[in-house]
Amino acid sequence: MEPPGTAASAVEDATRRLVALRYRIIRTTISPKDTLLRLINSELSFLRRISASTPSSSPHSFNVGHLEAVVHVLQLPSITGVSRVCKSIALSPSHSIYVDIVCSMNGNPVWFVVSDRNPRYISWDGGPSEKIKGLKFRIAQVVDAASQAPVTLRPSSVVLFFSNGLDESICQKIKKEYESINLEMDPFSYEEFELEHEWTNVVVGRSFMHACVIQIKVDWNCHETNGRNLSNSSSRLDKPISCNKIDEFSDMNLGKSFWSLISGMKCWCCSLAVDTAPEVGLLKVSLGGARTKLVNFDTTAMIAIVSGISNGGTERLLATPESELVGRFKGNYEFVIAQINSEIQSPVISELSAVVSGKRGIICQSVYSEFQELISMYGGPNEKLRAKCLQKLLKVMPDCPSTRLASLKTTRKLALKNKVVFGTGDYWYALTLTANMAFVRAVSQTGMSLYVLEHRPRALIGD
């Protein structure tokens, strides 16, 4: 985008926008904050240098528009599991490719390429000189890299985000070349904040009303993807299902929060279209367009849901003499007290209920076995009943880690057990609920994005 007016006014305008963008990032939960703030501060330093040394008539090109577009994409509801922003991806010791965002979109791994250029200056074939490469070359470069990337980094699609739009003739060329599809994304709402220094009530968001978003599918050349969609009757997954599996628990006092969560979930008791994928020997349920309708529970999530701390036990525990609690929980006393205080401030089941409402739950065999062992050893009568009721609604899947998770080298931080749990959710395109963010961070450091949602941990208290 060309800066309006003189260089001095352009520098001031860019500086104002960057300050507003920095303020917006600090106020939100956007990730990764450190990287974004470092990029903004670097651009602000550049603006300060040219403002002090350059004649006011000299034109300059700024990165503020590109940074605004990147932040806009990161704040879209469909974007999760961001593992890279404005960095090169090393595909081999001698080859890397630059992409703006590596993340998950609706549960699928994607690469984003963001452009803030004026569409008038976007050429398909490039300039007369061979050094001036056009959009065709750039797209081919990224798509080829995506299709040949190691399985741990390979995206399901490349998404091109043109913040100022794109000429229709070029859109048609991309569609013809790659069978691409146009995506509709919600525009960002303008906000006004009172900023520091002399700037107040500065608009900190662009609407991107004219943005053009194009998705190009990447050929995985892998049987794993095909096995998940063997039937065309996936629409059954979206229909309400009545369930009598948990009727036996209806008269039991298991807690209002627990029942609120349970009643909002869908069960698996109806007849679903299934088939067998002989190439991997697993029973597979047709998911089709309902990929984001599944939630994968790890052991921490199941314990948090059935824990007495999450189901009305906080007041009773706080009323118990400290000496009795210390004797009861021993070395875990401080840990349990911290969870009680956390629960009082923000009940965990209320957050999880909004996530699982209207969705079906799955657990892998490893989680099922581990949870059964923990609940039998440490669970109280009510916790055991909640566990039994919850498991009635969940489908136990065979341990089936996705190829990309299984391909990660097993280390202390990337333990095989966790690769199985998260990998099974990844295989089924399911959102994984977890408190195990150490594993998520370790995966992110490899450059891979994961479709996960963090919850605060809760312990079994013998309730």
Disulfide bonds with the S-S distance in Angstrom:
none
